[in-house]
Amino acid sequence: MSSEDTDNTDPFQTVYRIRVLEWRRDIDRELTVVDLMRLQGEEVFAPQGSKPAVRRRGEGNPISKRDPVLRLPESFYNPEWLERKDNSWKEKVLCVSKEQFQWLEVLCRQDDR
């Protein structure tokens, strides 16, 4: 996979080290909640798509070479990364959307089964 590298520390379990998207807002906590729900076998997920696996996110992981996604609301971008860009680049190249997006806090309850 282009955005993930495998870390085979356990021969019976594949662990992915997720590459860091410098331009993306930090949503690691939210993505970890989704990953944990997948690993618990939650029935809200369809069987199609990537299989449940352990994904390790963190600053020590390699930096992704993927270009930023264009035309997203400003709140989707890493504010420190965006600060390093000039306004004309943000408007003409990145085409930051004027649309407002309100982030919600993701909560989950772990059942003892």
C-alpha positions in Angstrom: 0.0 0.0 0.0 1.3 3.4 -0.8 0.4 5.1 2.5 1.3 2.2 4.8 4.4 0.1 5.6 4.2 -3.2 7.3 5.8 -3.9 10.6 6.1 -7.6 11.1 7.1 -7.7 14.8 4.7 -10.5 15.5 4.9 -13.3 12.9 1.1 -14.0 13.4 -0.1 -10.5 13.1 0.5 -7.8 10.4 1.0 -4.4 11.9 0.9 -1.3 9.6 3.0 1.8 10.4 0.9 4.6 8.9 2.8 7.3 7.0 2.4 10.8 8.3 0.4 13.3 6.0 2.1 16.6 7.0 -0.7 18.6 5.4 -3.6 16.8 7.2 -5.2 17.9 10.4 -4.3 15.5 13.3 -7.2 13.0 13.4 -5.2 10.1 14.7 -7.4 9.7 17.8 -10.5 9.5 15.7 -9.0 7.0 13.3 -7.7 4.9 16.2 -11.3 4.7 17.5 -12.5 3.4 14.1 -9.6 0.9 13.9 -10.4 -0.5 17.4 -14.0 -0.9 16.5 -13.0 -2.9 13.4 -10.7 -5.1 15.4 -13.6 -5.8 17.9 -15.7 -7.1 15.0 -18.3 -4.4 15.2 -21.3 -5.3 13.0 -21.6 -1.8 11.5 -18.8 -2.5 9.1 -19.4 -4.2 5.8 -17.1 -7.2 5.0 -15.8 -5.5 1.9 -12.7 -3.3 2.0 -9.5 -3.6 3.9 -9.3 -6.3 6.6 -9.1 -5.3 10.3 -5.4 -4.9 11.3 -3.4 -3.1 13.9 -2.3 0.4 12.6 0.4 2.3 14.4 0.3 6.1 13.9 2.9 8.5 15.2 5.4 11.2 14.5 8.2 8.7 14.2 6.6 7.1 11.1 7.8 8.0 7.6 6.5 11.1 5.9 4.1 10.5 3.0 4.9 11.9 -0.4 1.3 12.3 -1.3 0.1 15.7 -2.5 -2.5 17.4 -0.3 -6.1 17.0 -1.2 -7.4 20.2 -2.9 -10.5 22.2 -2.2 -11.0 21.0 1.4 -12.3 23.4 4.1 -9.4 25.0 6.0 -10.2 23.0 9.2 -9.1 19.8 7.4 -5.5 21.0 7.0 -2.8 21.0 9.6 -2.7 24.7 10.8 1.1 24.7 11.3 1.6 23.4 7.7 -0.9 25.8 6.3 0.8 28.7 8.1 4.0 28.0 6.2 2.2 28.6 2.9 1.5 32.0 1.4 -2.1 33.2 0.8 -1.8 33.2 -3.0 -0.7 29.5 -2.9 -3.5 28.6 -0.6 -6.0 30.3 -2.9 -4.7 29.5 -6.4 -3.0 26.0 -5.9 -4.7 24.5 -2.8 -8.0 26.2 -3.5 -9.0 26.1 0.2 -12.8 26.0 0.4 -14.7 28.7 2.2 -17.1 26.1 3.5 -17.2 25.9 7.2 -16.8 22.4 8.8 -17.5 21.8 12.5 -15.4 18.9 14.0 -17.3 16.7 16.4 -15.7 14.7 19.2 -15.8 10.9 18.5 -16.7 8.8 21.5 -17.1 5.1 21.8 -18.1 2.7 24.5 -16.3 -0.6 24.9 -18.6 -3.5 25.9 -17.2 -6.3 28.0 -18.3 -9.3 26.0 
